[in-house]
Amino acid sequence: MVDVPYRWNSRRDVDEAVVVVMNTMDSEHEIGGWLMETLQDAINNSDPELVMHFFNELEKHRPEALRYFAKPEF
């Protein structure tokens, strides 16, 4: 079976991911496992503009979550 990478196709996809991060931080206080892997996959495989939107939104709404994700250099 081929592992298809997860990627964001729109700002809405990114905004939904940010909400998931925020909700997870509220309930579990940590990001890990499949969620961290899936979002890092999206960071690595999505349009750089969408990736920057993700990091900008996290910076505004949940800056403490930034430590879980590796920001690529463009």
KEKE-3310 file (N, C-alpha, C; in steps of 0.2 Angstrom, whole numbers, plus 5000, padded with zeros to 4 digits):
npx = (5004:5003:5008:5000:5004:4998:4991:4988:4975:4969:4966:4956:4957:4969:4965:4956:4964:4972:4962:4960:4972:4971:4960:4965:4976:4969:4962:4971:4983:4995:5003:5004:5009:4998:4992:5002:5011:5004:5000:5013:5017:5008:5014:5026:5022:5014:5008:5020:5014:5002:5008:5015:5004:4998:5008:5008:4995:4995:5005:4997:4986:4989:5003:5011:5011:5019:5031:5030:5031:5041:5047:5049:5062:5060)
npy = (4994:5011:5025:5039:5056:5068:5084:5102:5110:5122:5138:5136:5123:5124:5132:5124:5114:5122:5124:5111:5109:5119:5115:5102:5106:5112:5102:5091:5096:5093:5090:5076:5060:5053:5065:5075:5069:5069:5083:5088:5081:5088:5101:5098:5095:5104:5119:5132:5145:5141:5134:5144:5152:5143:5143:5157:5158:5149:5156:5167:5162:5150:5150:5142:5130:5129:5123:5110:5108:5107:5120:5123:5129:5141)
npz = (5000:4996:5004:5005:5005:5016:5013:5012:5003:5003:5011:5020:5023:5031:5041:5047:5052:5061:5071:5075:5081:5091:5099:5103:5111:5121:5127:5129:5131:5124:5109:5098:5092:5079:5075:5076:5067:5055:5053:5051:5040:5031:5032:5026:5013:5007:4998:4999:5003:5010:5020:5027:5031:5040:5051:5054:5059:5070:5077:5081:5088:5096:5101:5109:5103:5092:5095:5092:5078:5063:5055:5038:5027:5015)
capx = (5000:5007:5006:4998:5005:4992:4993:4983:4974:4966:4967:4951:4961:4974:4961:4953:4970:4973:4957:4961:4978:4969:4956:4969:4980:4964:4959:4976:4989:5000:5002:5008:5006:4996:4991:5008:5014:4999:5001:5020:5016:5005:5019:5031:5020:5009:5011:5023:5010:4998:5012:5016:4997:4998:5013:5006:4989:4997:5008:4992:4981:4992:5010:5015:5010:5024:5037:5029:5032:5047:5046:5053:5065:5058)
capy = (5000:5017:5030:5046:5062:5073:5091:5107:5113:5129:5141:5133:5117:5126:5135:5118:5111:5126:5123:5105:5110:5123:5110:5097:5109:5114:5096:5086:5100:5091:5087:5070:5054:5053:5072:5078:5067:5071:5090:5089:5079:5093:5106:5096:5093:5109:5125:5137:5150:5138:5133:5151:5154:5139:5145:5163:5157:5146:5161:5171:5158:5145:5150:5137:5124:5130:5119:5103:5107:5109:5125:5122:5135:5141)
capz = (5000:4995:5009:5001:5010:5018:5011:5012:4997:5003:5017:5024:5026:5036:5047:5051:5056:5067:5076:5078:5086:5097:5103:5106:5116:5126:5130:5130:5132:5120:5102:5097:5088:5072:5073:5074:5060:5049:5051:5049:5033:5027:5031:5021:5006:5004:4995:5005:5006:5015:5026:5031:5034:5046:5056:5056:5063:5076:5081:5084:5092:5100:5100:5112:5099:5087:5096:5089:5071:5060:5049:5032:5024:5008)
cpx = (5004:5004:5006:4999:4999:4995:4987:4982:4971:4967:4962:4954:4965:4970:4958:4958:4972:4968:4958:4967:4975:4965:4960:4973:4975:4963:4965:4982:4995:4998:5006:5005:5004:4995:4997:5011:5010:5000:5008:5021:5013:5010:5024:5029:5015:5012:5014:5018:5005:5002:5013:5009:4996:5002:5010:5000:4991:5001:5003:4988:4984:5000:5014:5015:5016:5030:5036:5030:5038:5045:5051:5056:5063:5063)
cpy = (5006:5022:5037:5051:5066:5080:5095:5109:5120:5132:5138:5127:5118:5128:5129:5115:5115:5125:5117:5106:5114:5118:5105:5100:5110:5107:5091:5090:5098:5089:5081:5065:5056:5061:5076:5076:5069:5078:5091:5086:5084:5099:5104:5096:5098:5115:5129:5142:5147:5136:5139:5153:5149:5141:5152:5163:5154:5152:5166:5168:5153:5145:5144:5130:5124:5125:5112:5102:5110:5114:5124:5129:5135:5146)
cpz = (5000:5000:5005:5007:5010:5016:5011:5005:4997:5010:5022:5027:5032:5042:5051:5055:5062:5072:5079:5083:5092:5102:5106:5112:5122:5130:5133:5132:5129:5113:5101:5093:5081:5070:5072:5068:5054:5048:5049:5041:5028:5026:5026:5014:5003:5001:5001:5007:5011:5021:5030:5034:5041:5052:5058:5061:5070:5080:5084:5089:5097:5099:5103:5108:5094:5088:5093:5082:5068:5054:5044:5030:5017:5004)
residu = (MET:VAL:ASP:VAL:PRO:TYR:ARG:TRP:ASN:SER:ARG:ARG:ASP:VAL:ASP:GLU:ALA:VAL:VAL:VAL:VAL:MET:ASN:THR:MET:ASP:SER:GLU:HIS:GLU:ILE:GLY:GLY:TRP:LEU:MET:GLU:THR:LEU:GLN:ASP:ALA:ILE:ASN:ASN:SER:ASP:PRO:GLU:LEU:VAL:MET:HIS:PHE:PHE:ASN:GLU:LEU:GLU:LYS:HIS:ARG:PRO:GLU:ALA:LEU:ARG:TYR:PHE:ALA:LYS:PRO:GLU:PHE)
# end
